């Protein structure tokens, strides 16, 4: 449906086109909604015939309307904005009503009526009374440039969510964790790591954060302090370009991580960052022995990997 609507120049919001970000949600006022097009949507919204237009293949006549703002969005206030690098900032948001979420999930931010973008949560609900996101400036990025250049403390903004399945599972307390991220993909990994530590995780926790240049690495002091104080947490900064500091690993974070950990049976793997890295690393982690159900990545999906040969 989304493809058809866009082809006819219907003005509506969309982003990932894979059914994860939920920015293309519509409501059916008439007609039967296919169950698969409601996957991942809250029960209360499914009951009101909300569905994801990017997943919906029209099988019968349907009449659709735009979503009701009150059903999807709530208001948040900018509590703080702090530059972490020249092009990356941390934003803390206050919300009037407590939000149930898992660290590592994501929310959608909306500016105006049509501009929506997804940002992962680095905050931990058990310890933080705010939502924290990390925003990197993108060339020609309308939302990121507005956030870095114009958004002010005290501003109100609409949020939707939380959403996503990339978060820590306390039942995996004994498993080793491998977390690989690039750029602001560190944001959800930081939240997941904090959640694991909060729950007393017993397995090893290895976090690999990569950037092409050294100045793309951020929050290092915080991560090094965590490594110093948490006996089973290991922080691995990686630089794929020219490396100046000897304590940085040389190479892409995914390559360094999988070289260090080539046998991933009974590991939980978390991947966040650019789609090509996430997709390729998900496949390699599976071929290295990790079970598909133990590989977590939002919002990008891979085709079926079970037909491929893997290590025993």
PyMOL commands that set and color helices and strands:
alter all, ss='L'
color gray80, all
select helices_A, chain A and resi 2-7+35-38+43-46+69-72+142-149+170-172+183-198+214-216+220-229+253-260+275-287+292-294
alter helices_A, ss='H'
color red, helices_A
select strands_A, chain A and resi 25-30+50-52+63-66+73-83+88-95+106-111+115-120+131-136+156-163+176-182+205-211+233-239+249-250+267-272+295-297
alter strands_A, ss='S'
color yellow, strands_A
deselect
rebuild
show_as cartoon
